[in-house]
Amino acid sequence: MKKNSGETAVFAGYLRSSGEYKPKAGHQPSLPGLGGSTEAAPITMAQLAAVHEFGSPNQGIPERSFMRSGMSEINKQLIRMCKTASLQVALGRTDKKKALGRIGEFLVTTFKNKIQEGIPPPNTPETIKRKGSSHTLIDTGQLRDTIDWEIKEGKDD
């Protein structure tokens, strides 16, 4: 998958950060250099998701895309869904919040299902031992459980 700086901003819009990631005892992931600091800092759920989505080769974390790969799999269905929703709103058969809510729920379900399926590459033996599971992207379940949608209204809404 092609990576660019714009993807991160779009990607972060899909997650509602619920503060810092709360790891199992004895394991606190951190990102060095946040805010220009040379010290490692605790990470938010959105940052944790970004690390998994894009990988962090310097920290030995492979890319395990659950959002971009999920979007790729549902692209045609999502386009049809958006066209149908627009038409339904234009004809007065539904309101825009309900239509956007259906799309939001569809995306959340897609991303959570991708995580639940397990995404290659497999975890290392060290990770499996630490987690007590071989399932990729699921340790405490917080990442999966944090994925949500929200409608942000603009000035014209």
MARKOLTI-597544 format. One line per 5 residues: for each residue x, y, z of C-alpha. Coordinates in nm, 4 decimals, padded with zeros to 6 digits. Layout:
X/Y/Z  ...
This chain:
00.0000/00.0000/00.0000  00.1236/00.3443/-00.0896  00.1972/00.5586/00.2125  00.1839/00.9364/00.2306  00.1547/01.2002/00.4986
-00.2089/01.2717/00.4138  -00.3164/00.9174/00.5011  -00.2377/00.9669/00.8678  -00.4695/01.2667/00.9000  -00.7536/01.0845/00.7250
-00.6872/00.7690/00.9257  -00.6923/00.9543/01.2591  -01.0352/01.0905/01.1739  -01.1798/00.7407/01.2040  -01.0755/00.6955/01.5645
-01.2026/00.8587/01.8767  -00.9134/00.8563/02.1190  -01.0179/00.7603/02.4694  -00.6969/00.8819/02.6263  -00.3894/00.6753/02.6877
-00.3667/00.3096/02.6008  -00.3987/00.1001/02.9182  -00.1692/-00.2003/02.8659  -00.1469/-00.5221/03.0598  00.0827/-00.5058/03.3604
00.4499/-00.4943/03.2719  00.4141/-00.3705/02.9133  00.3848/00.0012/02.8329  00.4311/00.0872/02.4668  00.5649/00.4357/02.4020
00.6711/00.6546/02.1170  01.0051/00.8343/02.1397  01.0195/01.1980/02.0413  00.6548/01.3016/02.0815  00.6284/01.6771/02.0979
00.9970/01.7179/02.0130  01.1059/01.5358/02.3281  01.3831/01.2802/02.3219  01.2087/01.0891/02.6025  00.9567/00.8167/02.5262
00.5979/00.9121/02.6056  00.2880/00.6980/02.6683  00.0747/00.6620/02.3567  -00.2906/00.7315/02.2863  -00.5221/00.4792/02.1242
-00.5097/00.6721/01.7959  -00.1287/00.6589/01.8017  -00.1326/00.2870/01.8807  -00.3704/00.2296/01.5900  -00.1467/00.4319/01.3568
00.1598/00.2316/01.4600  -00.0214/-00.0921/01.3736  -00.1825/00.0459/01.0582  00.1445/00.1728/00.9087  00.3998/-00.0323/01.1042
00.7085/00.0865/01.2876  01.0110/-00.0948/01.1430  01.2509/00.0781/01.3845  01.0587/-00.0759/01.6752  01.0167/-00.4138/01.5028
00.6426/-00.3677/01.4475  00.5186/-00.4798/01.1032  00.2394/-00.3069/00.9130  -00.0958/-00.4691/00.9914  -00.3499/-00.2534/00.8130
-00.7012/-00.2977/00.9396  -00.8421/00.0318/00.8100  -00.6893/00.0796/00.4658  -00.7184/-00.2913/00.3848  -01.0750/-00.2914/00.5169
-01.1630/00.0117/00.3041  -01.0088/-00.1548/00.0008  -01.2286/-00.4617/00.0507  -01.5538/-00.2644/00.0841  -01.4808/00.0232/-00.1544
-01.7492/-00.0576/-00.4140  -02.0077/-00.1398/-00.1499  -01.9294/00.1844/00.0361  -01.9657/00.3917/-00.2829  -02.3067/00.2332/-00.3503
-02.4069/00.2903/00.0106  -02.3074/00.6591/-00.0079  -02.4955/00.7110/-00.3359  -02.8064/00.5447/-00.1933  -02.7839/00.7494/00.1259
-02.7483/01.0746/-00.0708  -03.0502/00.9887/-00.2830  -03.2582/00.8925/00.0216  -03.1721/01.2225/00.1926  -03.2423/01.4241/-00.1254
-03.5832/01.2565/-00.1633  -03.6676/01.3211/00.2021  -03.6901/00.9511/00.2881  -03.4348/00.9819/00.5664  -03.2378/01.2567/00.7341
-02.8654/01.3065/00.6878  -02.7752/01.2045/01.0447  -02.9452/00.8660/01.0068  -02.7850/00.8131/00.6671  -02.4383/00.9046/00.7967
-02.4977/00.6887/01.1042  -02.5586/00.3822/00.8867  -02.2367/00.4513/00.6971  -02.0457/00.5071/01.0230  -02.1716/00.1802/01.1694
-02.0808/-00.0022/00.8486  -01.7227/00.1301/00.8665  -01.6860/00.0492/01.2365  -01.8090/-00.3051/01.1770  -01.5697/-00.3446/00.8830
-01.2648/-00.2310/01.0838  -01.3527/-00.4384/01.3902  -01.4099/-00.7465/01.1738  -01.0681/-00.6990/01.0105  -00.9040/-00.6956/01.3527
-01.1050/-00.9996/01.4634  -00.9994/-01.1949/01.1509  -00.6339/-01.1517/01.2404  -00.3948/-00.9754/01.0073  -00.0622/-01.1157/00.8877
00.2217/-01.1361/00.9514  00.1871/-01.3631/01.2561  00.3123/-01.2499/01.5947  00.6656/-01.3428/01.6940  00.7118/-01.6174/01.9548
00.8155/-01.3469/02.2055  00.4930/-01.1533/02.1461  00.2824/-01.4682/02.1748  00.4494/-01.5522/02.5062  00.3986/-01.1990/02.6433
00.0353/-01.1777/02.5287  -00.0586/-01.5378/02.5915  -00.2212/-01.5386/02.2477  -00.1178/-01.5580/01.8842  -00.3973/-01.3282/01.7658
-00.2532/-01.0233/01.5915  -00.3758/-00.6773/01.6969  -00.5635/-00.8071/02.0009  -00.4021/-00.7964/02.3437  -00.6450/-00.6228/02.5794
-00.9123/-00.5526/02.3143  -00.8900/-00.1782/02.3729  -00.7857/-00.0921/02.0183  -01.0792/-00.2783/01.8669  -01.3214/-00.1443/02.1276
-01.2112/00.2180/02.0720  -01.3096/00.2237/01.7050  -01.6226/00.4349/01.6753  -01.7870/00.6966/01.4553  -01.9067/01.0479/01.5221
-02.0813/01.3147/01.3152  -01.9107/01.6543/01.3390  -02.1451/01.9268/01.2212  -02.0155/02.2287/01.0341  -02.1414/02.5864/01.0285
-02.3957/02.5153/00.7522  -02.5562/02.2166/00.9282
